[in-house]
Structure formats: structure tokens, C-alpha cells
């Protein structure tokens, strides 16, 4: 018999909150048709679980129980409020008479519905990202603000306005019909990739990675590929899998950062590399190559090198040249400059990075200064390396990166 002591139940509920709360919330949003009401119902459902499960035992299907409990709690709350607002009476009655929600399956997944709702074209790109990270992935406004270098009140305001827009415009909570799916795909891919990036390389905090976020982004991307197997959707899934294959090797047991060239490649997950490489070939075969597919191709070249010195840097530079044509950006140019440094020597890369920094677009980007510092260090330009490492240290918010940069500074003396 399962342990139903309060302590055991609390551990179970905490584990369920981490792994299932966003899925429960997505279903409650579909059932209740309101973000704020669903969030309140989610909180009430988990509180009810803490109160009832020590007496009744943990149910066989906890997620279904939580959805049902949240629905009933929302109905009770609406009935109480109806004493002061008669318009809520009909909503409470409708929810009470509707049949209980079924478990979402396959492409009917409620979180996928929620992503398409959060990425509706009537919302600004900034609101789409903030809504998805908050509602689908459960990041706090503080975490989202740190990820996108803005203030928590600004993020909170974007979320409030987006919810109001969804409510007032009666935006449907659904995956669009196939003929309208393509026009929303770019927004959805951008957002799922941003979610993955926050998990693969946390923008702030004590850890290099957040496996919960990267794992959730991969799960959602698999659903999206099943729904719409366009080349860029396949390419993005490939990119996620190839990057995720290295996650375990990217930090020490103490949480310190390990650079790509220093990673133990035996810890890279071959199953993810093989699957990702096959998906790259599938996406390239369509001849409709976009930025995600090109990034995945670059990741595949890295993944197929058994040792750092066997990396085909010439091929990587060529792929960055293509990526710069398809989707030019300062970040792409910076990554190309690093690849050029590995192919042609640090002096060649440093010239390119200095040109990018002089342009001003990467002045506040810590990785640009870290890359410059590393090339200066390799060239023996100690004073310049020290200044650039210090600038990178001043800009980064992730603790493992801060420790790495501080160690580099100490090594320089």
C-alpha cells in the first residue's frame, strides 16, 4: 500500500507540481476559458490535494484528479462571486452542466493548443514570448525579465495586456485549421526555441542548464512535428536534440561550466545525436533550408567530431556563411567569427569580433566580450584579455559563467 503520510503526500504533490502543473493548467484554461480563473483553480486543486490525499490516498490518475478538482473549485468560486456579479451565474451553470474534460492525446495536447493561443498573430512578439514562458512553462516574471534583459513590471504588464486581448477578442483556444497553420508556425517555432534555450543555457541563476525546460521544449516540438512536419519544424527538433545531447557534459558535478573543447565526449548521448543527425538529413532533403535547419547542421558537425581537433571548422564557417545570408544577425556574425578563429587562427577571428563590437550592437552581450577575451589570451595580449574578461563578468547573470570568467581572470594574474 502506498505511503499516504502527510510528508509523503507533500513530496508527491511537490513532484507533481514540477512535472504536471503546466499541463493541468493548460487543460483548465481550455475547460474554463479564462487564464486567471484557471490559475486560481490550479492553486486550489493542489491545495485540495494536500488536504485530501493524506486521508483518501493518492488517486490512480493524479493529473485527471487535479483537473477535476480545479474545475469544481472554479465553479464554487464563480457561484460565490455571482452574489455580487449576476453575469457569472450563467458561466458557473454552464461549467457545472458540461461533462468532465477528457485526457488530451496526440496532437490534441492542451499545451500545444495553449502555445498556439499564446502565439496568436494579434499579440505582439514580445507578448507571445512572455505569455508562453509564463503560462506554458511556468517561469516567473522575474525569470522572464532576466532572460530578456527587461524589468519584471514590464513583463507583468505584457502578460496582463495579452490576457485581456485574448479575452476581449475572444481568441479561440485551439490549434488552427491546417490551411492557417503555416502562418502561425514561425511564431510558435521562435517561442519553443526560446524556451529550449532558457533550459539549455540558463540566462541567470545557479545552474548552467535547466533540464525541465529543455525537456519540455523537446516534448512540445515533437508534438508540433507530428502535427505539421514542415522542414523548419523538423530542423528545430534536430537542433534541440543535438544540443541536448551535450547537456550532461557541459558542467561539473559542482555546477561549473565546461567549454565545448574540454568536454568529455563519451558523456554525449549518442541516441540523441543519431536521431538529430537523421532529422537534419530529412530537413535538408526538402531543399527548403531555413535558419533552424542550418543551425542544426552546424550542431551535427560538432557532434560528429570524436575529438576537438577533428572538428571540420571549414564546413562550419561555410554553414555560418549560409546562415548569415538566410537570417543575418550580430549573434550569427559573432559565432562565425569564432569559427573563423578556429579555422584561420585567433588573429583573424579577433579582427572580426572587434569590428562587431565597434558597431555597438553587441556592446552589452557578455559572450562577445568573453570570446574577444579568449582570443586575446591566446594571442598573449594579457591586458586586453583581462579587460574583456572583466567586461563579460560585469554583464553576465549566470553564476557558473561568473565563476568561469573569474577563474580566467585569476589565471591571467
N, C-alpha and C positions, 0 to 999 in steps of 0.2 A: 504494500500500500504506500502511495506517495506521501512524503512528509508534508503535512499541512500546518506545521507550526507557524506562528506569525513571522519568525525570522526567515524561514524557508520560503514562505509565500512572498515576503517582501523581496527576496532575492529573485524569485521567479518573475514578479511584476516588473522589477527594475530591468531584468534581461529582456522581457517582452517589450518594454517601453523603448529600449535601444533598438531592437530588431524589427518591431512591428508597428510602432506608434504612427509612423508616416503613412503606412498602408491603411491602418484603421482610420486615420484622419481623411485620407482620400476617399474612402467608401462613405464616411459620414458626410463629407461635402456633397457627394452625389445624392445621398439619401435625403439630406436636409436642405440642400440647395442654397446654403449660406456659409461662408467661410468662418465668420465669427461665432455663429451658433455651433458649427461643427467643432471648432477649437475648444469651446466651453464644454461641449458634450464629451470630447476626448478626455479632458481633465476629470470630468465627473465619472467617466467609465473606469478610469484607472483607480480613482479614489474608492469607487464601489468594489473593485476587485480586492483592494487591500482590506476592506471591511468584511466582505462576504466570503472570500475564498478560504480563510482560516477555519470558518465554520462549515462551509459546504464542500470544500475541496476544489482543486484547480480543475476546471472543465476540460473535456477531451479536445475541444476546439477553442482555445482561448481567444483567438482573433475574432471569431464569429460571436463569442460571448461579449467581447468588448464593444463590437459594433452594435449589437442588440441593446446592451446596457446604455450605450451612448445615445441611441435613438430614443429610448424610453425616458432618459434623463432630459433630453431636449424637449420632448412632448410635455413633461411635467413643468419644465421651466417656462415654456410658452403659455401654458394654462395659467400659471401664476401671474405672468405679465399681462395676460388678457384682461385681468381685472382693471388694468389701467389703460389698456390699448385693445379695443374690441377687434381691430383688424387682425390680431394674432389668433383669434379663436378659430377661424376657418383653416389657418395653416396647421394648428395643433390637431384639428379634427382630421384633416387630410392625411397627416403623417400617421395618425392613430389607426386609420382605416386601411392604409396601404399595407401590402404584405411585407414581411420581413425581407431585408436585402439578401440576395444570394451571393455566394462567394464569387469573386471575379476570376475569370480564367483567360488564358492565352492573351490575344490582343485586346480583350475586353478589360484588361487590367486597369483598375481605377487610378493608379498612379500615372499611367500613360495618358488616360483621359485628363487627369489634372495637369500634366505637363502641357498638353495642347491648349487647355484653358488658360493657363498662366502665360502661354506664348501666343495668345490671340493677337492678330495684327493691329487691333485697335489700341493695344497697350504699347507704350514706348519700350524700346530695347532695354533701357535701364530698369523699368518696372517689371518686364518679363523675367529678367535675371533675378531681381530681388524677390519676386513672388515665388519663383521656382525653388530658389535656395532656402527660403523661409518655409514654404508650405509643403514642398515635396521632400526636402532633405532635412528640415528641422534645424537649420543653422539659426543662431540668434542674430538679432540685428547688429550686435557688436561684432560678431564673426564676419558677417557680410560686409560691414563697413570696413573692417580691417583688410579683407580680401580685395576690395576695390578702392582703397585709399580715400574714403569719404567718412562722414560723421554718422554715428548711429541715428540721430534725429532725422537726418536726410533720408536714410534707408527706411526708417519707420514711416515717414511721410509718403514715400513712394509706395509702400505696401498698402497704407490706408487708402490712398487715391486709387490704386489699382483695384482693390476690393470694391470700392464704390463704383468704379467704372464697370466692372463685371456685373454688379447688381443692377445698376441703373440701365445699362444697355442690354440686360437680360442675355448675356453671353452664354451660350449653351455649354453644359459640362459634358463634352463628348469628343471622340476622335472624329475629325471631319470626314465627309464622304471622299472617296478616292480621287475624284476629279478636283477637289480643293486641297488635297493633302500636300501636294508638292509645294504650293505657295507658302505653307507654314513650316516646311521641313527645315529651311535654313535657320530659322529662329530656334527651333527645337534642338537641332544639332549643336548650335552655338551654346545653348544653355546646358545641355547634358555634358558637353566638353568642359565647360567651366566648372561644373560640379565635380567631374573627374579630376580636373587639375587641382582643385582645392583638397581633394583626397590624396592625390599622388604627391603633391608638394605643397604642404600646408602653408598658407600665407603668413601665419603667425602662430604663436604658442610654443609648447614644449616638445613637439614631435615633428619629425621630418614628414611623415605621412599620416593619413587617416584612412585606414583600410575600410571603415564602414562607408565612407563617402565614395571611394573609388569602386568598391564592390557594388554599391547601389547604382552608380552611373553605368557600370558594365551591364548589370541586370536590365536596366531600363533601355540601354542601347540594343541589347539582344531582342527585346520586345519590339523595338522600332524597326530593326532589320527584318524581323518576321512580318511586320505589318507592311513595310514599304522597302523592299530590297534594292533601293537605288544605290548607285556606285559610291556616293559620298557617305551614305549611312553605313555601308559595308566598310569603307575606308576608315571611318571614325572608330568603328568597333575594332578593326585591326590595330589602329593606333593605340587604343586603350589597352588591349591585351598585350601588345608588345612592351608598352611602358610598364604595365602592371607586373610583367614577368620579372622585372628587376627590383621590385619594391623591397623584398626581404634583404637584398644585398646593399641597399642604399644607406643603411645606418648600422652602427654598432649596437650590441646589447644594451649599452648605456645611453643610446639615443644620439650618438654623434654622427655627423654627416660623413659619408664615404663617397668620394668622387668616382665618376664612371671608370676612369683609368685604373683606380685602385680597388675596384670591387672584385669579390670572389665570384667568378663567373660560373662556378659549379653550383652556386645557390640560385642562379637564374632558373626560372621554371620553363623547362623545355616544352611542356604541353601547351602553355600559352604562346610561346614563340612559334611553335609549329602551326597552331591554329591561326595566329595573327599573320604569319607569312603566307599561308594559303589564302586568307582573305585579301591580302594585298594583291596577290596574283589575280584573284577573282575581280577585284575592283579595277585593276589596270587593264584587264582583258576587255572591259566595256569601251575603252578608248575615250571615256568621259572623265578625264582625270581632274580632280579638284584639289584644294589645299589639304584636306584631311588625308586623302589617299597619298599625296606626296610626302606628308609628314610621316605617315605610316611606312612608306618605302624607305625613308631615312632611318627610322627606328629599326626596320628589318635589317638594314646593312650593319648597324651597330650590333644587333642581336646575333647575327651570323658570324661575327668575328670571335674566334675562340680565345684570342689574346688581344690586348690593346694595339700591339704593333701590327696586327693583321687587319686592322680596320681599313677599308677602302675609302680613304679620305677624298680621293679624286671623284669617285662616284657620288659621295655625299655633297661635295661642292657643286657638282653638276645638278643634283636634285634640288639644292637650295637655289641655284640659278633659275630653274623652272618654277619653283615656289615663289620666288621674287617676281616673276612675270605674272603668275596667276593671282597672287594675293600679296602685293608689296606692302611691307611694314618695317618699321625700325627694328622690331624684335627678330624678324626673319633676316634682315641685314646683319644684325649682331651675331646670330647663330652662324651665318655664312662666314663672317669674319673669323670666328673661332675655328671653323673647319678649314679655312684658307691657312690659318696659322699652323694647323696640324699638317697640312699638305706642303706648304711652301716655307715654313719657318715662322717664329714668333714676330719678327720684324714686319713681315708682310701683313700679318693679322693686326698688329698694333696700329699700323698706318690707317687701316680701315676703321678700327674702333675709334681712334682719335677723330676721324672725320665725322663719325656718327655722333660722338659727344659734342663736337663743335657745333653741330646742327641744333643741339638743345633738346631734342625730343626724348632723349634717354638720360637727361641730366639727373632725374630723380629715380632712376631704375638701378637698384643696387647690383644686379647681376652684370650690368655693363661695366660698372666700376670694378667689380670683382674680376671680370675677365681681363680688363686692362691691367689690373694689379698683377695677375698671374703671368701675363706676357712680359711685363716689366721685370718681374722677378726672374724669369727665365733668361732675360737679356742682361741680367746683372745691374739693372737700374734701380738700386735699392731705395733711394729716396722717393722716386716716383711710385714704386710699388707700395711703399709704406703709406704714402698719401692716398693712393687709390683704395687700398685695403681699409683705411680709416673711413674714407667716404662711404664705402659699401657697408661697413659696420654701422655707421650712423643711420643708414637708410633702412636696413633690414629689420623685420619684426619677428622673425622666427628664431627661437633660442638655439637650435642646433647650428644654424648658419652663423649666428653671432659667435658661438664658441669656436667654430671653424675659422672664421676670419680673425678672431682674437689670437688664436694659435698661430696663424700665419704671421701676424704682426710680431708676436713674441719670437718666432723663428728668425725674423729679419733683424732682431736686436734693437 
